[in-house]
Amino acid sequence: MRKVLFLCVGNSCRSQMAEGFARAYGSDVMEAASAGLAPAAIVQPLTKEVMLAKNIRLDGQYPKDLASLNPGNFDLIVNMSGTKLPAKPPVEVRDWPIEDPIGRSEEVYLAVRDEIERLVMSLILELRRKDRKPELESRDNPRGKRRPPGRKKNAAPEMFIPEPR
């Protein structure tokens, strides 16, 4: 299980949406959290509204400051702030260039929400593939032996049949 931190400026729109999608769709592969570089006072009502249209409730969510979290406790930080992080964290950082919808129309919020949903789903699928790969390798080859090149899984061994004299 990977710990993923979604980060934006105010932690009132984009990172809240990403955390909501990650919790709803990817709780089998990640523990999601969100924070902001300069947290707002509230999660924007329009953020809650557009997420509710996807049956994801953000009740109980509130903006959190990056400084209140230890970035080293995460396996991945997804930066949607559009700026460089104040300090280089000791973990992988991915930048997602997503428009900030704050103060914009509902149509912009919907477009941002849909883009974040697509990116979060892509991340979830990537993590699921990574989790399955070692499982598949060990199941295909339980003793850890290498199969000869060209030999298919479950193929019958070649038999030596002597030619008649």
N, C-alpha and C positions, 0 to 999 in steps of 0.2 A: 504494500500500500504506500503510495507516494503522497507526500504533503506538498500541495501546490498553493502558492500565494498569488492572487490576482491583485494587481496594483494599478491605480489610476491617480488622478490629482485629488479629487474630493471624496472618493469612496462613497459617492451618492448616486452614481449612474452605472458606468461601464463595469467597474470591478464588482459591484453588487450583482449585476446581471450575470456576469461570468460565474461568480460563486453560486448563484442560484441554479444555473444550468448544470454546473459541475456536481452539485449536491443531488439534483434531481436525476441526472442521467448517468453519472460516473462514480457513484459512491462505492462501487465494487473495486475501483482501481485507484481512487484518490480521496484524500481528505482535503477539502477546499476551505480556504479562508480568503479574506479580502482586506485591503487597507488602502489608505491614501497618503500622498505626500503632504497634503495640507487639507485634512479632513473638513468636510462641510458640517453644518449643525445637524442636518437630517438627511435621510435617504429621500431623494426627490419623489413626490407623489406620482409623477408621470412614469418614473422608473417602476414603481410598484404596480401601477395600472397596466403598463405594457407587458410586464412579466405575468400578471394575473391572467391576461388574455392567453397565455401559454400554460395556464394552470399551475404556475409556480408562485407561491406566496413568499413575500419577503418580510412578513410580520416578524417583529423581534430583531430585525437587522438594524444596525446603526453604523455610522461612519467611524472607522478606527484609524489611528495614526500609525504609520509604518514604524515610528520610533517606539511604539508600545509593544511591538513584536520583535522577536529575534529572527532576522532573515536566515541565520544559520540553522534554524530548526526546520527549514523547508528543503525539499529536494529540487524544487523548480519555482522560479518567480516569473510570472507573466506580466510584463510591464506594458500597460496601455496608456501611460501618462503622456507619451510623446516627448518626454525629456529623459536625459540620462539620469540614472539613479545617483543620489548624493554620495554614496560610497560603493565600491565594488564588493558585492556580497560574495561569500564563499561558496555559492551554489550557481547552477546554470540559470541564466536569465534569457528569456525570449521576449523580443519586442513585437507587439501587435499594433500596427498603426491604425488605430480606430478613432474616428472623429468623436469629439466630445459633444454630446447632445445638450448639455446644460443650457437652458434658456432658449432652446430651439423648439420647433413645432413637433407635434405628435408624430408626423410622418418621419422626421429625422430620428426620433426615439425608436420607431418601429424598424427602420433600416439598420440602425446601430444594433438593436436587439437581435435581429436576424443574422447579422454578420458575426456577432459574438457567439450566438448559438452554433453557427457553422464551425467556427474556430474551436470552440470548446468540444464539440462532437468529434472533430478531427483529432484533437489531443487525446480524448478518451479512447478512440479507436487505436491510436498509436500506442498508448499505454497497455491496452488489452493485447495487442499483437506482441508487445515485448514480454508481457506476462505469460502468454501462451507458448512462445518460442521454446524456452527451456523445457516446458512440460511436454511439448510435442517431440522434441529431440530425445528426451529420456524415455518416452513411451515407444517411439519407433526403434530405439536401440537400448533396451533396458540394461544390458551388461556393459555398455560403453564401448563396444567393439566397433571398429570401422568396417563398413561394408566395402567390399572390393568395388572399384569403379565400374559403372555400368550395371551393377547387380541391383535389381529392384527389391524393394521391401517385400517380404513374404514370398519371394521367388524360391522355387524348389532348388536345392543344390544340384549342380551338374553332376551327373553320374558317369563314371568311367565304365564303358562296356567294351570288353576286349573283342577284337575282331576274330572271327572264326579262322582256324588254321587250315 
